[in-house]
Amino acid sequence: HPADEYRYYMLNKPKEYVTTASDPQGRPTVMEFFARVQLRMFPVGRLDYYSEGLLLVTNDGELANALTRASSHVAKTYLVKVSGVPSEDAIEKLRRGVSIPMGDSEFHQTRVRTGPAKVRLFRQGDNPWYEITITEGRNRQIRKMFEEIGHHVEKIRRVGYGPLVLDLEPGKHRELTAQEVHTLYRAAKLKQAADDRSPRIKSTGGRKPASGRAAATKTRKPLTPRKER
């Protein structure tokens, strides 16, 4: 695979799109946003149909596999709106880890304990928003975690993936900068230098990505939840 043909994109996935290349039910897929890219791209990991937010799309299989390996412990940060106000004891349970069902069937008895999570109140209200960071990626994990403490998840939006912070409006995508690709390689614990796979950057206008606290304050602002009833 020629190095200059590796491409790396950040997409702000809207809800009601499936994170696959095709869908037997005919629902829209995230790959429709990349119809003009003349390479076989694929999403890294998944966001479920009703979730939205940061999704990586690339044709670099080695990086994708490394990022999604359980042993990589890549942090993923979400904003989550829940029904009702959980008690502090309930939130502390999420921080320590809770037992959730493995499958989607109510008859599926196999359960697994989640790892420690970082959880903080993001916006107060009758249906508050929380910011939660986990290093696992089990199917519908965050929804199941909140169900275990008795609260239904109304909305979920991924705003961080490893070193990346979402800075796009829903349905928009952009290529990653070379620096962002380097940071992903480090997050994935890949020894191979990312220099060999520098992306062909056309859409970033030569700007350097913000880093650290500046990135969080600079990029989160337009993506915080709108005031809702």
Residue frames as a rotation matrix with the C-alpha (Angstrom) as fourth column:
HIS 1
0.582 0.813 0.000 0.00
0.813 -0.582 0.000 0.00
0.000 0.000 -1.000 0.00
PRO 2
-0.209 -0.687 0.696 1.71
0.592 -0.655 -0.469 3.24
0.778 0.314 0.544 -1.09
ALA 3
-0.591 -0.102 -0.800 2.27
0.792 -0.266 -0.550 5.45
-0.156 -0.959 0.238 1.93
ASP 4
-0.973 0.169 -0.159 0.71
-0.181 -0.981 0.066 8.50
-0.145 0.093 0.985 0.28
GLU 5
-0.449 0.866 -0.222 -2.58
-0.202 0.144 0.969 6.65
0.871 0.480 0.110 -0.10
TYR 6
-0.460 0.322 -0.827 -3.20
0.861 0.388 -0.328 6.26
0.216 -0.864 -0.456 3.62
ARG 7
-0.429 0.422 0.799 -5.95
-0.117 -0.903 0.414 8.65
0.896 0.084 0.437 4.60
TYR 8
-0.652 0.166 -0.740 -7.27
0.751 0.275 -0.600 9.56
0.104 -0.947 -0.305 8.03
TYR 9
-0.418 0.603 0.679 -10.53
-0.036 -0.758 0.651 11.39
0.908 0.248 0.339 8.71
MET 10
-0.902 0.364 -0.232 -12.48
0.247 -0.006 -0.969 12.62
-0.354 -0.932 -0.084 11.70
LEU 11
-0.524 0.822 0.221 -16.27
0.175 -0.150 0.973 12.55
0.833 0.549 -0.065 11.22
ASN 12
-0.817 0.469 0.335 -18.93
-0.483 -0.242 -0.841 13.96
-0.314 -0.849 0.424 13.51
LYS 13
-0.873 0.477 -0.102 -21.41
0.343 0.749 0.567 11.12
0.347 0.460 -0.817 13.01
PRO 14
-0.455 0.809 0.373 -25.05
-0.824 -0.541 0.167 12.26
0.337 -0.231 0.913 13.14
LYS 15
-0.530 0.370 0.763 -27.53
-0.343 0.729 -0.592 10.01
-0.776 -0.576 -0.259 14.91
GLU 16
0.534 0.789 0.304 -29.54
-0.165 0.450 -0.878 7.55
-0.829 0.419 0.370 12.81
TYR 17
0.431 -0.499 -0.752 -26.55
-0.812 0.149 -0.564 6.47
0.393 0.854 -0.341 10.72
VAL 18
0.976 -0.148 0.157 -25.06
0.061 0.887 0.457 2.98
-0.208 -0.437 0.875 11.00
THR 19
0.350 -0.930 -0.114 -21.30
-0.813 -0.362 0.456 2.60
-0.465 -0.067 -0.883 11.45
THR 20
0.041 -0.316 0.948 -20.80
0.313 0.905 0.288 0.02
-0.949 0.285 0.136 8.71
ALA 21
-0.876 -0.422 -0.233 -20.03
-0.102 -0.311 0.945 0.04
-0.471 0.852 0.230 4.99
SER 22
-0.622 0.747 -0.236 -23.52
-0.317 0.035 0.948 -1.25
0.716 0.664 0.215 4.14
ASP 23
-0.728 0.450 0.517 -26.75
-0.534 0.099 -0.839 -2.07
-0.429 -0.888 0.168 5.96
PRO 24
-0.909 0.386 0.160 -29.15
0.416 0.802 0.428 -4.95
0.037 0.455 -0.889 5.19
GLN 25
-0.083 0.933 -0.350 -32.07
0.828 -0.131 -0.545 -2.81
-0.554 -0.335 -0.762 6.39
GLY 26
0.070 0.085 0.994 -31.20
0.883 -0.469 -0.022 -0.03
0.465 0.879 -0.108 3.97
ARG 27
0.816 0.172 -0.551 -30.47
0.475 -0.744 0.470 2.56
-0.329 -0.646 -0.689 6.64
PRO 28
0.806 -0.560 0.192 -27.98
-0.268 -0.634 -0.726 5.34
0.528 0.533 -0.661 5.83
THR 29
0.638 -0.671 -0.377 -24.35
0.770 0.552 0.322 4.52
-0.008 -0.495 0.869 6.65
VAL 30
0.572 -0.485 -0.662 -21.45
0.063 -0.778 0.625 6.75
-0.818 -0.399 -0.414 7.65
MET 31
-0.378 -0.788 0.486 -19.63
0.580 0.208 0.788 5.80
-0.722 0.580 0.378 4.45
GLU 32
0.453 0.604 0.656 -22.05
0.891 -0.321 -0.321 7.98
0.017 0.730 -0.684 2.48
PHE 33
0.870 -0.176 -0.460 -20.04
-0.024 -0.948 0.318 10.97
-0.492 -0.266 -0.829 3.74
PHE 34
-0.085 -0.994 -0.070 -16.97
-0.362 -0.035 0.931 9.58
-0.928 0.104 -0.357 1.95
ALA 35
0.659 0.468 0.589 -18.52
0.322 0.531 -0.784 8.73
-0.680 0.706 0.199 -1.41
ARG 36
0.947 -0.282 -0.157 -16.02
-0.292 -0.544 -0.786 10.98
0.136 0.790 -0.597 -3.22
VAL 37
0.148 -0.930 0.336 -12.95
-0.833 0.066 0.549 9.40
-0.533 -0.361 -0.765 -1.65
GLN 38
0.561 0.068 -0.825 -11.49
-0.728 0.516 -0.452 7.04
0.395 0.854 0.339 -4.26
LEU 39
-0.648 -0.735 -0.198 -10.13
-0.499 0.607 -0.619 4.56
0.575 -0.302 -0.760 -1.71
ARG 40
0.143 0.691 -0.709 -11.67
0.254 0.667 0.701 1.76
0.957 -0.280 -0.080 0.34
MET 41
-0.588 -0.286 0.756 -12.24
-0.547 -0.548 -0.633 3.44
0.595 -0.786 0.166 3.70
PHE 42
0.033 0.625 -0.780 -13.71
0.474 0.677 0.563 1.93
0.880 -0.388 -0.274 6.86
PRO 43
0.545 0.223 0.808 -14.75
-0.515 -0.672 0.532 3.22
0.662 -0.706 -0.251 10.30
VAL 44
-0.606 -0.750 -0.264 -12.57
-0.111 0.409 -0.906 2.53
0.787 -0.520 -0.331 13.34
GLY 45
-0.921 0.356 -0.155 -14.78
0.258 0.264 -0.929 0.89
-0.290 -0.896 -0.335 15.96
ARG 46
-0.410 0.862 0.300 -18.46
0.660 0.053 0.750 1.75
0.630 0.505 -0.590 16.17
LEU 47
-0.895 0.441 0.070 -21.01
-0.363 -0.627 -0.689 4.21
-0.260 -0.642 0.721 17.41
ASP 48
-0.594 0.700 0.398 -24.50
0.644 0.709 -0.287 2.76
-0.483 0.085 -0.871 17.61
TYR 49
-0.302 0.525 0.795 -27.38
0.878 -0.170 0.446 3.94
0.370 0.834 -0.410 15.41
TYR 50
0.699 0.697 0.159 -28.73
0.560 -0.672 0.484 6.55
0.445 -0.250 -0.860 17.85
SER 51
0.384 -0.649 -0.657 -25.32
0.597 -0.369 0.713 7.76
-0.705 -0.665 0.246 19.09
GLU 52
0.914 -0.137 0.382 -23.44
0.234 -0.589 -0.773 10.64
0.331 0.796 -0.507 17.54
GLY 53
0.789 -0.610 -0.075 -20.03
-0.338 -0.533 0.775 12.20
-0.513 -0.587 -0.627 17.66
LEU 54
0.120 -0.906 -0.405 -16.38
-0.946 -0.228 0.230 11.55
-0.300 0.356 -0.885 16.89
LEU 55
0.791 0.059 0.609 -15.69
0.090 0.973 -0.211 8.66
-0.605 0.222 0.765 14.55
LEU 56
-0.216 -0.909 -0.357 -12.37
-0.572 -0.179 0.800 7.86
-0.791 0.377 -0.481 12.88
VAL 57
0.878 0.396 0.268 -12.47
0.006 0.551 -0.834 6.70
-0.478 0.734 0.482 9.27
THR 58
0.040 -0.951 -0.308 -9.32
-0.791 -0.218 0.572 5.45
-0.611 0.220 -0.760 7.52
ASN 59
0.835 0.099 -0.541 -7.86
-0.422 0.746 -0.515 2.85
0.353 0.658 0.665 5.17
ASP 60
-0.288 -0.952 0.101 -4.95
-0.719 0.145 -0.680 2.11
0.633 -0.268 -0.727 7.55
GLY 61
0.541 0.608 -0.581 -5.88
-0.175 0.757 0.629 -1.34
0.822 -0.239 0.516 8.83
GLU 62
-0.221 -0.710 -0.668 -2.89
0.621 0.426 -0.658 -1.67
0.752 -0.560 0.347 11.15
LEU 63
-0.911 -0.090 0.402 -3.74
-0.188 -0.778 -0.600 1.52
0.367 -0.622 0.692 13.01
ALA 64
-0.024 0.991 0.129 -7.45
-0.776 -0.100 0.623 0.68
0.630 -0.085 0.772 13.14
ASN 65
0.437 0.158 -0.886 -6.77
0.196 0.944 0.265 -2.77
0.878 -0.289 0.381 14.61
ALA 66
-0.560 -0.742 -0.370 -4.31
0.566 -0.016 -0.824 -1.37
0.605 -0.671 0.429 17.15
LEU 67
-0.761 0.302 0.574 -6.72
-0.486 -0.851 -0.197 1.34
0.429 -0.429 0.795 18.32
THR 68
0.220 0.975 0.027 -9.59
-0.809 0.167 0.563 -1.10
0.545 -0.146 0.826 18.81
ARG 69
-0.196 -0.356 -0.914 -7.59
0.238 0.887 -0.397 -3.81
0.951 -0.295 -0.089 20.61
ALA 70
0.815 0.558 -0.157 -8.75
0.254 -0.100 0.962 -4.11
0.521 -0.824 -0.224 24.21
SER 71
0.369 -0.757 -0.539 -5.13
0.918 0.209 0.336 -4.04
-0.142 -0.619 0.772 25.38
SER 72
-0.324 -0.524 0.788 -4.54
0.672 -0.713 -0.198 -0.58
0.665 0.465 0.584 23.89
HIS 73
-0.062 0.382 -0.922 -6.76
0.948 -0.266 -0.174 1.10
-0.312 -0.885 -0.346 26.55
VAL 74
-0.803 -0.154 0.576 -7.44
0.416 -0.838 0.355 4.10
0.428 0.524 0.736 24.30
ALA 75
-0.667 0.545 -0.508 -9.57
0.367 -0.353 -0.861 6.60
-0.648 -0.761 0.036 26.22
LYS 76
-0.597 0.592 0.541 -12.95
0.522 -0.226 0.823 7.55
0.609 0.774 -0.174 24.76
THR 77
-0.881 0.238 -0.408 -14.92
0.210 -0.575 -0.790 10.49
-0.423 -0.782 0.457 26.17
TYR 78
-0.475 0.818 0.324 -18.68
0.680 0.108 0.725 10.96
0.558 0.565 -0.608 25.85
LEU 79
-0.855 0.453 0.254 -21.31
-0.519 -0.720 -0.461 13.52
-0.026 -0.526 0.850 26.79
VAL 80
-0.740 0.574 -0.351 -24.37
0.471 0.814 0.339 11.65
0.480 0.085 -0.873 28.04
LYS 81
-0.559 0.668 0.491 -27.86
-0.750 -0.660 0.042 13.00
0.352 -0.345 0.870 28.78
VAL 82
-0.883 0.207 -0.421 -29.81
0.314 0.927 -0.204 10.83
0.348 -0.312 -0.884 31.22
SER 83
0.066 0.973 0.223 -33.42
-0.027 -0.221 0.975 10.66
0.997 -0.070 0.012 32.44
GLY 84
0.922 0.327 -0.207 -33.66
0.203 0.046 0.978 11.76
0.329 -0.944 -0.024 36.04
VAL 85
0.369 -0.794 0.483 -30.88
-0.751 -0.561 -0.348 12.73
0.548 -0.234 -0.803 38.43
PRO 86
0.371 -0.304 -0.878 -28.61
0.352 0.920 -0.170 9.90
0.859 -0.246 0.448 39.61
SER 87
0.995 -0.097 0.000 -27.45
-0.028 -0.283 0.959 9.98
-0.093 -0.954 -0.284 43.21
GLU 88
0.332 -0.943 -0.028 -23.78
-0.931 -0.322 -0.174 10.58
0.155 0.084 -0.984 43.95
ASP 89
-0.051 -0.297 0.954 -23.60
-0.521 0.823 0.228 6.98
-0.852 -0.485 -0.197 45.22
ALA 90
0.741 0.396 0.542 -24.89
0.234 0.604 -0.762 5.75
-0.629 0.692 0.355 41.85
ILE 91
0.860 -0.482 -0.166 -22.30
-0.411 -0.464 -0.784 7.83
0.301 0.743 -0.598 39.97
GLU 92
0.059 -0.866 0.496 -19.60
-0.960 0.088 0.267 6.46
-0.275 -0.492 -0.826 42.26
LYS 93
0.353 0.136 0.926 -20.66
-0.039 0.991 -0.130 2.95
-0.935 0.010 0.355 41.24
LEU 94
0.992 0.008 0.126 -20.04
0.125 0.022 -0.992 3.89
-0.011 1.000 0.021 37.61
ARG 95
0.512 -0.856 0.075 -16.60
-0.827 -0.515 -0.227 5.20
0.233 0.054 -0.971 38.53
ARG 96
-0.107 -0.560 0.822 -15.68
-0.758 0.581 0.297 1.92
-0.643 -0.592 -0.486 40.23
GLY 97
-0.839 -0.102 -0.535 -17.24
-0.470 0.632 0.617 -0.35
0.275 0.768 -0.578 37.59
VAL 98
-0.064 0.890 0.451 -20.61
-0.814 0.215 -0.539 -2.10
-0.577 -0.402 0.711 37.30
SER 99
-0.713 -0.087 0.696 -21.79
0.167 0.943 0.289 -5.47
-0.681 0.322 -0.657 36.03
ILE 100
-0.111 0.659 -0.744 -23.52
-0.836 -0.466 -0.288 -5.23
-0.537 0.590 0.603 32.64
PRO 101
0.556 0.353 0.753 -25.05
0.067 0.883 -0.464 -7.86
-0.829 0.308 0.467 30.31
MET 102
-0.531 -0.835 0.145 -22.85
0.146 0.079 0.986 -8.92
-0.835 0.545 0.080 27.40
GLY 103
-0.747 0.280 0.603 -25.61
0.660 0.212 0.721 -9.30
0.074 0.936 -0.343 24.79
ASP 104
-0.845 0.493 0.209 -28.69
-0.437 -0.860 0.262 -7.30
0.309 0.130 0.942 23.84
SER 105
-0.121 0.846 -0.519 -31.21
0.018 0.525 0.851 -10.00
0.992 0.094 -0.079 24.76
GLU 106
0.125 0.254 0.959 -32.92
-0.915 -0.345 0.211 -9.78
0.384 -0.903 0.190 28.14
PHE 107
0.968 0.238 0.073 -32.48
-0.249 0.910 0.332 -13.56
0.013 -0.340 0.940 28.32
HIS 108
0.362 -0.916 -0.170 -28.71
0.126 0.229 -0.965 -13.30
0.924 0.328 0.198 27.83
GLN 109
0.958 0.139 -0.250 -27.33
0.243 0.069 0.968 -14.14
0.152 -0.988 0.032 31.27
THR 110
0.135 -0.987 -0.090 -23.61
0.971 0.150 -0.186 -13.60
0.197 -0.063 0.978 30.67
ARG 111
0.985 0.171 0.035 -22.42
0.155 -0.950 0.271 -10.47
0.079 -0.262 -0.962 32.42
VAL 112
0.059 -0.995 0.078 -19.12
0.835 0.006 -0.550 -8.61
0.547 0.097 0.832 32.56
ARG 113
0.531 0.055 -0.846 -17.77
0.675 -0.631 0.383 -6.01
-0.512 -0.774 -0.372 34.95
THR 114
0.780 -0.227 0.582 -16.75
0.317 -0.659 -0.682 -2.69
0.539 0.717 -0.443 33.44
GLY 115
-0.213 -0.937 -0.279 -13.42
0.892 -0.069 -0.447 -1.10
0.400 -0.344 0.850 34.25
PRO 116
-0.201 0.075 -0.977 -13.01
0.679 -0.708 -0.194 2.16
-0.706 -0.703 0.091 36.17
ALA 117
0.098 0.307 0.947 -14.55
0.885 -0.463 0.058 5.22
0.456 0.832 -0.317 34.50
LYS 118
-0.899 -0.274 -0.342 -14.06
0.388 -0.860 -0.332 8.95
-0.203 -0.431 0.879 34.93
VAL 119
-0.068 0.947 0.315 -17.47
0.873 -0.097 0.479 10.59
0.484 0.308 -0.820 35.43
ARG 120
-0.843 -0.116 -0.525 -18.30
0.400 -0.787 -0.469 14.23
-0.359 -0.606 0.710 36.14
LEU 121
0.258 0.960 -0.108 -21.47
0.720 -0.266 -0.641 16.30
-0.644 0.087 -0.760 36.02
PHE 122
-0.651 -0.505 0.567 -21.36
0.759 -0.417 0.500 18.35
-0.016 0.755 0.655 32.82
ARG 123
-0.747 0.488 0.451 -24.67
-0.308 -0.856 0.416 20.22
0.589 0.172 0.790 33.02
GLN 124
-0.894 0.445 0.058 -27.23
0.081 0.286 -0.955 20.22
-0.441 -0.849 -0.292 35.82
GLY 125
-0.530 0.801 -0.278 -30.96
-0.798 -0.360 0.484 19.82
0.288 0.479 0.829 35.24
ASP 126
0.308 0.732 0.607 -33.90
-0.807 0.539 -0.240 17.47
-0.503 -0.416 0.757 35.64
ASN 127
0.938 -0.147 0.313 -32.26
0.286 0.841 -0.460 15.41
-0.195 0.521 0.831 32.89
PRO 128
0.583 -0.743 -0.329 -28.57
-0.437 -0.628 0.644 16.20
-0.685 -0.232 -0.691 33.44
TRP 129
0.799 -0.482 -0.360 -25.58
-0.232 0.306 -0.924 15.72
0.555 0.821 0.133 31.16
TYR 130
0.712 -0.653 0.257 -22.49
-0.111 0.257 0.960 13.83
-0.693 -0.712 0.111 32.31
GLU 131
0.399 -0.701 -0.590 -19.03
-0.836 -0.014 -0.549 13.60
0.377 0.713 -0.592 30.83
ILE 132
0.729 -0.117 0.674 -17.74
-0.311 0.821 0.478 10.03
-0.610 -0.558 0.562 31.03
THR 133
0.165 -0.767 -0.621 -14.40
-0.955 0.034 -0.295 8.61
0.248 0.641 -0.726 29.92
ILE 134
0.735 0.058 0.676 -13.83
-0.284 0.931 0.229 4.87
-0.616 -0.360 0.701 29.49
THR 135
-0.272 -0.880 -0.388 -11.03
-0.863 0.045 0.503 2.78
-0.425 0.472 -0.772 27.98
GLU 136
-0.604 0.172 0.778 -13.24
0.270 0.963 -0.003 -0.12
-0.750 0.208 -0.628 26.88
GLY 137
-0.687 0.386 -0.616 -15.52
-0.711 -0.533 0.459 -0.35
-0.150 0.753 0.641 23.88
ARG 138
-0.834 0.419 0.359 -18.16
0.359 0.906 -0.223 -2.95
-0.418 -0.057 -0.906 24.59
ASN 139
-0.647 0.641 0.412 -21.41
0.450 -0.115 0.886 -2.90
0.615 0.759 -0.214 22.63
ARG 140
0.245 0.817 0.522 -23.76
0.075 -0.552 0.830 -0.20
0.967 -0.164 -0.196 23.97
GLN 141
-0.351 -0.515 -0.782 -21.60
0.733 0.369 -0.572 -0.08
0.583 -0.774 0.248 27.10
ILE 142
-0.983 -0.082 0.163 -22.46
-0.024 -0.826 -0.564 3.39
0.181 -0.558 0.810 28.38
ARG 143
-0.184 0.982 0.046 -26.20
-0.691 -0.162 0.704 2.91
0.699 0.098 0.708 27.86
LYS 144
0.312 0.279 -0.908 -26.01
0.264 0.893 0.364 -0.37
0.913 -0.354 0.205 29.80
MET 145
-0.670 -0.634 -0.386 -23.91
0.566 -0.100 -0.818 1.21
0.480 -0.767 0.426 32.58
PHE 146
-0.843 0.394 0.366 -26.52
-0.497 -0.831 -0.250 3.90
0.206 -0.393 0.896 33.25
GLU 147
0.137 0.906 -0.400 -29.36
-0.499 0.411 0.763 1.36
0.856 0.095 0.508 33.00
GLU 148
-0.138 -0.269 -0.953 -27.63
0.546 0.782 -0.300 -0.59
0.826 -0.562 0.039 35.78
ILE 149
-0.909 -0.165 -0.384 -27.95
0.415 -0.457 -0.787 2.41
-0.045 -0.874 0.483 38.11
GLY 150
-0.213 0.967 -0.143 -31.58
0.824 0.099 -0.559 2.95
-0.526 -0.237 -0.817 37.07
HIS 151
0.122 0.228 -0.966 -31.29
-0.187 -0.950 -0.248 5.77
-0.975 0.211 -0.074 34.53
HIS 152
0.535 0.181 0.825 -32.09
0.721 0.412 -0.558 5.68
-0.441 0.893 0.090 30.82
VAL 153
-0.570 -0.758 -0.318 -29.67
0.364 -0.580 0.729 7.38
-0.736 0.299 0.607 28.41
GLU 154
0.556 0.807 -0.199 -31.54
0.234 -0.382 -0.894 9.89
-0.797 0.451 -0.401 26.24
LYS 155
0.942 -0.316 -0.114 -28.60
-0.232 -0.367 -0.901 11.12
0.243 0.875 -0.419 24.18
ILE 156
0.540 -0.836 0.094 -24.97
0.351 0.325 0.878 10.16
-0.765 -0.441 0.469 23.77
ARG 157
0.960 -0.282 0.009 -22.23
-0.140 -0.504 -0.852 12.02
0.244 0.817 -0.523 21.93
ARG 158
0.486 -0.864 -0.129 -18.57
0.835 0.416 0.359 10.99
-0.256 -0.283 0.924 21.69
VAL 159
0.995 -0.099 0.016 -16.39
-0.094 -0.976 -0.194 14.09
0.034 0.192 -0.981 22.00
GLY 160
0.227 -0.972 0.062 -12.94
-0.950 -0.207 0.235 12.56
-0.216 -0.112 -0.970 22.48
TYR 161
0.998 -0.037 -0.048 -11.03
0.024 0.969 -0.247 9.59
0.056 0.246 0.968 21.08
GLY 162
0.256 -0.957 -0.137 -7.52
0.963 0.265 -0.052 9.09
0.086 -0.118 0.989 22.42
PRO 163
-0.575 -0.587 -0.569 -5.72
0.640 -0.757 0.133 12.40
-0.509 -0.288 0.811 21.84
LEU 164
-0.792 0.280 0.543 -8.38
0.366 -0.493 0.789 13.75
0.489 0.824 0.288 19.45
VAL 165
-0.581 0.660 -0.476 -11.09
0.299 -0.371 -0.879 16.22
-0.757 -0.654 0.018 20.48
LEU 166
-0.054 0.668 0.742 -14.20
0.989 0.137 -0.052 16.70
-0.137 0.732 -0.668 18.33
ASP 167
-0.535 -0.161 -0.829 -14.19
0.164 -0.983 0.084 20.07
-0.828 -0.091 0.553 16.56
LEU 168
-0.974 0.225 0.012 -16.81
-0.004 -0.069 0.998 19.56
0.226 0.972 0.068 13.83
GLU 169
-0.324 0.940 0.105 -20.53
-0.884 -0.262 -0.387 20.11
-0.336 -0.218 0.916 13.45
PRO 170
-0.029 0.375 0.927 -22.75
-0.076 0.923 -0.376 17.01
-0.997 -0.082 0.002 12.91
GLY 171
0.803 0.368 0.469 -22.34
0.348 0.349 -0.870 15.50
-0.484 0.862 0.152 9.45
LYS 172
0.775 -0.598 -0.206 -19.03
-0.607 -0.611 -0.509 17.26
0.178 0.519 -0.836 8.79
HIS 173
0.786 -0.608 0.116 -15.64
0.510 0.742 0.436 15.58
-0.351 -0.283 0.893 8.38
ARG 174
0.738 -0.645 -0.200 -12.03
-0.672 -0.672 -0.310 16.61
0.065 0.363 -0.929 7.85
GLU 175
0.516 -0.672 -0.531 -8.67
0.251 0.711 -0.657 14.97
0.819 0.206 0.536 7.29
LEU 176
0.859 -0.318 -0.400 -6.40
0.407 -0.047 0.912 14.62
-0.309 -0.947 0.089 10.27
THR 177
0.685 -0.724 -0.080 -3.16
-0.707 -0.635 -0.313 16.58
0.176 0.271 -0.946 10.37
ALA 178
0.177 -0.726 -0.665 0.18
-0.099 0.659 -0.746 14.76
0.979 0.198 0.045 10.36
GLN 179
-0.696 -0.441 0.566 0.61
-0.557 -0.165 -0.814 15.65
0.453 -0.882 -0.131 14.03
GLU 180
0.134 0.836 0.532 -2.77
-0.975 0.208 -0.081 14.14
-0.178 -0.508 0.843 14.90
VAL 181
0.734 0.073 -0.676 -1.83
-0.351 0.892 -0.285 10.92
0.582 0.446 0.680 13.10
HIS 182
-0.353 -0.926 -0.133 1.42
-0.203 0.214 -0.955 10.78
0.913 -0.310 -0.264 15.10
THR 183
-0.571 0.152 0.807 -0.50
-0.820 -0.163 -0.549 11.14
0.048 -0.975 0.217 18.36
LEU 184
0.587 0.809 -0.030 -2.88
-0.809 0.588 0.004 8.34
0.020 0.022 1.000 17.34
TYR 185
0.364 -0.551 -0.751 0.07
-0.147 0.762 -0.630 6.04
0.920 0.340 0.196 16.63
ARG 186
-0.708 -0.634 0.313 1.44
-0.375 -0.039 -0.926 6.77
0.599 -0.773 -0.210 20.08
ALA 187
-0.164 0.742 0.650 -1.98
-0.975 -0.023 -0.220 6.19
-0.149 -0.670 0.727 21.67
ALA 188
0.779 0.486 -0.396 -2.25
-0.579 0.800 -0.158 2.85
0.239 0.353 0.905 19.86
LYS 189
0.414 -0.724 0.551 1.22
-0.476 0.343 0.810 1.87
-0.776 -0.598 -0.203 21.14
LEU 190
0.952 -0.126 0.277 2.42
0.302 0.520 -0.799 1.19
-0.043 0.845 0.533 17.62
LYS 191
0.266 -0.941 -0.210 6.19
0.386 -0.096 0.918 1.03
-0.883 -0.325 0.337 17.31
GLN 192
-0.148 -0.306 0.941 6.25
0.988 -0.008 0.153 1.71
-0.039 0.952 0.303 13.58
ALA 193
-0.747 -0.202 -0.633 6.91
0.273 -0.962 -0.015 5.40
-0.606 -0.184 0.774 12.95
ALA 194
0.331 0.943 0.025 3.90
0.520 -0.160 -0.839 7.28
-0.788 0.291 -0.543 11.66
ASP 195
-0.182 -0.474 -0.861 6.28
-0.487 -0.718 0.498 9.12
-0.854 0.510 -0.101 9.29
ASP 196
-0.933 -0.225 0.280 5.77
0.083 0.623 0.778 6.24
-0.350 0.749 -0.563 6.86
ARG 197
-0.387 0.885 0.259 2.06
0.918 0.344 0.199 6.94
0.087 0.315 -0.945 6.77
SER 198
-0.773 0.091 -0.628 1.75
0.124 -0.948 -0.291 10.69
-0.622 -0.303 0.722 6.69
PRO 199
0.142 0.922 0.361 -1.68
0.716 0.156 -0.680 11.63
-0.683 0.355 -0.638 5.37
ARG 200
-0.659 -0.199 0.725 -2.19
0.680 -0.568 0.463 13.69
0.320 0.798 0.510 2.26
ILE 201
-0.260 0.541 -0.800 -3.56
0.710 -0.455 -0.538 16.76
-0.655 -0.707 -0.266 3.98
LYS 202
-0.646 0.090 0.758 -5.73
0.625 -0.508 0.593 18.97
0.438 0.856 0.272 1.83
SER 203
0.209 0.939 0.272 -8.55
0.529 -0.342 0.777 20.18
0.822 -0.019 -0.569 4.03
THR 204
0.410 -0.039 -0.911 -6.71
0.904 -0.114 0.411 21.55
-0.120 -0.993 -0.012 7.06
GLY 205
0.870 0.001 0.493 -5.26
0.190 -0.923 -0.335 24.62
0.455 0.385 -0.803 5.41
GLY 206
-0.025 -0.999 0.040 -1.88
0.241 -0.045 -0.969 24.07
0.970 -0.014 0.242 6.99
ARG 207
0.351 0.169 0.921 -3.18
-0.736 -0.558 0.383 24.84
0.579 -0.812 -0.072 10.46
LYS 208
-0.736 -0.593 -0.327 -1.62
-0.200 0.652 -0.732 23.12
0.647 -0.473 -0.598 13.42
PRO 209
0.233 0.857 -0.460 -3.98
0.353 0.366 0.861 21.21
0.906 -0.363 -0.217 15.72
ALA 210
0.215 -0.089 0.973 -4.42
-0.799 -0.589 0.123 22.66
0.562 -0.803 -0.198 19.17
SER 211
-0.222 -0.345 -0.912 -3.06
0.213 0.896 -0.391 20.55
0.951 -0.281 -0.125 21.97
GLY 212
-0.838 -0.225 -0.497 -3.65
0.489 0.093 -0.867 19.97
0.242 -0.970 0.032 25.65
ARG 213
-0.370 0.712 -0.596 -5.99
0.632 -0.277 -0.723 22.23
-0.681 -0.645 -0.348 27.58
ALA 214
-0.632 0.106 -0.768 -6.13
-0.456 -0.852 0.257 24.70
-0.627 0.512 0.587 24.71
ALA 215
-0.897 0.298 -0.326 -7.66
-0.155 0.479 0.864 22.03
0.413 0.826 -0.383 22.50
ALA 216
-0.589 0.700 -0.404 -10.28
0.806 0.543 -0.236 21.11
0.054 -0.465 -0.884 25.04
THR 217
-0.239 0.514 -0.824 -11.41
0.379 -0.732 -0.567 24.67
-0.894 -0.447 -0.020 25.63
LYS 218
-0.667 -0.104 -0.738 -11.10
-0.512 -0.657 0.554 25.72
-0.542 0.747 0.385 22.03
THR 219
-0.858 0.239 -0.455 -12.88
-0.314 0.456 0.833 22.80
0.406 0.857 -0.316 20.39
ARG 220
-0.753 0.602 -0.265 -15.51
0.654 0.647 -0.392 21.75
-0.064 -0.469 -0.881 22.91
LYS 221
-0.769 0.432 -0.470 -17.36
-0.100 -0.809 -0.579 25.05
-0.631 -0.399 0.666 22.95
PRO 222
-0.491 0.650 -0.580 -19.46
-0.869 -0.323 0.374 24.70
0.055 0.688 0.723 19.76
LEU 223
-0.467 0.237 -0.852 -20.25
-0.238 0.894 0.380 21.09
0.852 0.380 -0.361 20.58
THR 224
-0.978 0.193 0.081 -21.75
-0.043 0.190 -0.981 21.37
-0.205 -0.963 -0.178 24.05
PRO 225
-0.485 0.853 0.193 -25.41
0.874 0.467 0.131 20.37
0.021 0.232 -0.972 24.21
ARG 226
-0.642 0.377 0.667 -27.89
-0.032 -0.883 0.468 23.04
0.766 0.279 0.579 23.27
LYS 227
-0.823 0.453 0.342 -30.35
-0.466 -0.196 -0.863 24.21
-0.324 -0.870 0.372 25.91
GLU 228
-0.647 0.618 -0.447 -33.22
-0.087 0.523 0.848 21.76
0.758 0.588 -0.284 25.74
ARG 229
0.047 0.758 0.651 -36.45
-0.940 -0.187 0.286 21.21
0.338 -0.625 0.704 27.56
